[in-house]
């Protein structure tokens, strides 16, 4: 799967989870997909200050993206370390 195909599938996954985030006043956008298949996203609106946004990233966003692209390494928030 090439980078364009991966990007398209990530967008599809984000479109699937976006209504749940928007219902709580938040949103999400794709920033980058690194060479080691780490997906970097940016949270918007209410998601920025939410105490459970890391749980949302792992349990919601990462799980949904991996449903479409199982070989994704991890999902991280923009500005977070990608070493974890």
C-alpha positions as CSV (number, residue, x, y, z in Angstrom):
1,X,0.0,0.0,0.0
2,X,1.5,3.3,-1.0
3,X,1.4,6.6,1.0
4,X,-1.5,8.0,-1.0
5,X,-3.6,4.8,-0.3
6,X,-2.7,4.9,3.4
7,X,-3.6,8.6,3.5
8,X,-7.0,8.0,1.9
9,X,-7.7,5.2,4.3
10,X,-6.7,7.3,7.3
11,X,-9.1,10.1,6.1
12,X,-11.9,7.4,5.8
13,X,-11.2,6.3,9.4
14,X,-11.2,9.9,10.6
15,X,-14.5,10.6,8.8
16,X,-16.0,7.6,10.6
17,X,-15.0,8.8,14.1
18,X,-15.5,12.6,13.4
19,X,-19.2,12.6,14.2
20,X,-18.5,11.3,17.7
21,X,-15.9,14.0,18.4
22,X,-18.1,16.7,16.9
23,X,-21.1,15.7,19.1
24,X,-18.9,16.7,22.1
25,X,-17.7,19.9,20.4
26,X,-14.4,18.6,19.1
27,X,-12.9,17.6,15.8
28,X,-9.7,16.0,14.4
29,X,-7.5,16.5,11.4
30,X,-4.6,14.6,9.9
31,X,-1.2,16.3,10.2
32,X,1.2,13.6,8.9
33,X,1.9,10.0,8.4
34,X,5.6,9.3,9.2
35,X,7.8,6.8,7.4
36,X,7.4,4.4,10.4
37,X,3.6,4.6,10.0
38,X,2.9,6.8,12.9
39,X,-0.2,8.8,12.3
40,X,0.0,12.4,13.6
41,X,-3.3,14.2,14.2
42,X,-4.4,17.5,15.5
43,X,-7.3,17.8,17.9
44,X,-9.7,20.8,17.7
45,X,-12.3,22.5,19.8
46,X,-13.4,20.8,23.0
47,X,-10.9,17.9,22.4
48,X,-8.0,20.2,23.1
49,X,-8.7,20.6,26.8
50,X,-10.5,17.4,27.4
51,X,-9.1,15.2,30.2
52,X,-9.7,12.0,28.3
53,X,-8.3,13.0,24.9
54,X,-5.5,10.5,25.2
55,X,-7.9,7.7,25.9
56,X,-10.0,8.9,22.9
57,X,-6.8,8.8,20.7
58,X,-6.0,5.2,21.7
59,X,-9.5,3.7,22.2
60,X,-11.3,5.5,19.5
61,X,-9.1,7.1,16.8
62,X,-6.2,4.5,16.8
63,X,-8.6,1.6,16.9
64,X,-10.6,3.0,14.0
65,X,-7.6,3.7,11.9
66,X,-6.1,0.3,12.6
67,X,-9.4,-1.2,11.4
68,X,-8.6,0.2,8.0
69,X,-4.8,-0.1,8.1
70,X,-3.7,-2.7,10.6
71,X,0.0,-2.1,10.0
72,X,-0.2,1.5,11.4
73,X,2.3,1.8,14.2
74,X,0.5,4.3,16.5
75,X,-1.5,7.5,16.6
76,X,-0.1,10.5,18.3
77,X,-1.3,14.1,18.9
78,X,0.6,16.9,17.1
79,X,3.4,18.1,19.4
80,X,3.6,14.9,21.4
81,X,6.7,12.8,21.3
82,X,6.6,10.0,18.8
83,X,9.1,8.0,20.7
84,X,6.6,6.5,23.2
